[in-house]
Amino acid sequence: MNYEAENSSGKRTGAIILVLFILLVSVEKLTSNSFNLFKSCPNQGNDSSAILGTRAFRLFNQTANLTLQDVTVTGNASYSTAPVSPGAASTFNVVSKAFSSTSADVSYNVYRSGDSNDALEYVGKLSCTLFCSSVMDGAYFMYVSTSAPIRTASQQARYPDYIAKLSIYPA
């Protein structure tokens, strides 16, 4: 009889340790650099009880002579208005909410460098949607379209940096 009581308490201890480990991993994931839980964000209206975070999206210009500029963003995102020159990158931080999906639409004009460094020729447009899924790690570029002479390759947010990436290349 005494053996059964000791064996039962050992199983309980193992189960408690397992539950604590799962909670530790969850808390660590929620406090990583690319997903900041409980971050305050402007322009959220009166819904101050929402759990907010941000997800990072990075656009890489892998071309030799195309510049992305005149960015327009619709949605709740922070971003740089500086042009994305050849070889450079730009980062967007989109607000995400627990238990709901959020997004921001981004559009760039694409210009080709002319014979002189001062002359830029308009060659098309690049548009996409930055999407944050209600699932914690779901962040990716959607609906990528272009009329410029470029091709694109996107990558969903992944471990260890959890940053969604979109690279543009010459066509």
C-alpha positions in Angstrom: 0.0 0.0 0.0 2.7 2.4 0.9 4.5 1.8 -2.5 1.4 2.8 -4.4 1.1 6.2 -2.6 4.8 6.9 -3.3 4.4 6.0 -7.0 1.3 8.2 -7.3 3.0 11.3 -5.9 6.0 10.7 -8.2 3.7 10.8 -11.2 2.1 14.0 -9.9 5.5 15.7 -9.5 6.5 14.7 -13.1 3.2 16.2 -14.4 3.7 19.4 -12.5 7.3 19.7 -13.8 6.0 19.2 -17.4 3.3 21.8 -17.0 5.8 24.3 -15.6 8.2 23.7 -18.5 5.4 24.3 -21.0 4.5 27.6 -19.3 8.2 28.6 -19.2 8.5 28.0 -23.0 5.3 29.9 -23.7 6.3 32.9 -21.7 9.8 33.0 -23.3 8.2 32.9 -26.7 5.8 35.7 -25.9 8.6 38.0 -24.7 11.0 37.5 -27.7 12.3 40.5 -29.5 10.0 40.3 -32.6 6.8 39.8 -30.6 6.5 42.2 -27.7 3.4 41.4 -25.7 1.7 44.2 -23.8 3.4 46.9 -25.9 1.6 50.2 -25.9 0.6 51.4 -29.3 -0.9 54.8 -30.4 -4.1 55.1 -32.4 -5.8 52.1 -30.9 -8.9 53.9 -29.9 -10.5 53.2 -26.5 -9.8 49.5 -26.5 -7.0 49.7 -23.8 -7.7 46.2 -22.6 -6.4 44.6 -25.8 -3.2 42.6 -25.6 -1.0 44.2 -28.3 2.3 43.3 -29.9 4.3 44.1 -33.0 5.5 41.8 -35.8 8.5 42.7 -37.9 8.5 42.6 -41.7 11.7 43.2 -43.7 11.9 44.1 -47.4 15.3 43.5 -49.1 16.2 45.3 -52.3 18.5 42.8 -54.1 18.7 44.8 -57.3 21.6 46.7 -58.7 19.8 49.7 -60.2 16.2 49.9 -58.9 15.1 52.1 -56.0 11.8 51.8 -54.1 10.4 55.0 -52.9 7.2 57.0 -52.2 5.9 54.4 -49.8 2.3 54.4 -48.8 0.9 52.3 -45.9 -2.7 51.7 -45.0 -3.1 50.1 -41.6 -1.4 50.3 -38.2 2.3 50.0 -38.9 5.4 51.9 -38.2 7.9 52.3 -41.1 10.6 54.4 -42.6 9.8 56.8 -45.4 13.4 56.7 -46.7 13.9 55.2 -50.2 15.1 51.6 -50.3 18.2 51.8 -52.5 19.8 48.9 -54.2 21.3 46.5 -51.6 19.4 48.1 -48.8 16.5 47.0 -46.6 13.4 48.5 -44.9 11.6 47.3 -41.8 7.9 47.5 -41.0 6.4 46.8 -37.6 2.8 45.9 -37.7 0.6 45.9 -34.7 -0.8 42.5 -33.8 -3.6 41.7 -31.3 -4.1 38.5 -29.4 -6.9 36.3 -30.8 -7.4 38.4 -34.0 -5.6 38.9 -37.3 -4.3 42.3 -38.4 -2.7 43.6 -41.6 -1.2 46.6 -43.3 -1.1 47.3 -47.1 2.2 48.6 -48.5 2.8 50.2 -51.9 6.1 51.4 -53.4 6.9 53.2 -56.7 9.9 51.5 -58.4 12.5 53.7 -60.2 15.5 52.8 -62.3 18.7 54.8 -62.1 19.4 56.6 -65.3 22.8 57.5 -66.9 23.4 60.2 -64.2 22.8 59.5 -60.5 20.2 62.3 -60.4 17.8 61.0 -63.0 15.3 58.3 -61.9 12.9 56.7 -64.4 9.6 55.3 -63.1 9.3 51.6 -64.1 6.4 50.3 -62.1 4.8 49.6 -58.7 5.3 47.0 -55.9 2.3 46.3 -53.6 1.8 43.7 -50.8 -0.1 43.1 -47.6 1.7 42.5 -44.3 -0.4 39.9 -42.5 -0.3 38.9 -38.8 -2.3 35.8 -38.2 -4.1 35.2 -34.9 -1.8 32.2 -34.5 1.2 33.6 -32.6 4.0 33.0 -35.1 1.9 33.7 -38.3 3.4 36.7 -40.0 3.9 36.8 -43.7 3.7 38.8 -46.9 0.4 38.3 -48.9 -0.9 39.4 -52.2 2.5 40.5 -53.5 2.1 42.1 -57.0 4.3 44.2 -59.2 4.2 45.9 -62.5 8.0 46.6 -62.3 10.7 44.5 -63.9 11.4 42.5 -60.7 10.6 39.2 -59.2 9.9 38.5 -55.6 10.6 35.8 -53.0 8.9 35.9 -49.6 9.6 33.9 -46.4 7.2 33.5 -43.5 8.4 34.5 -40.0 10.6 31.7 -38.7 12.7 30.8 -35.7 15.1 32.3 -34.4 14.3 35.9 -35.5 10.6 35.6 -36.3 10.8 38.3 -39.0 8.8 37.9 -42.2 11.0 38.7 -45.3 10.4 39.8 -48.8 13.3 40.0 -51.3 13.1 41.6 -54.7 15.4 40.7 -57.6 15.8 41.8 -61.2 13.5 40.0 -63.5 
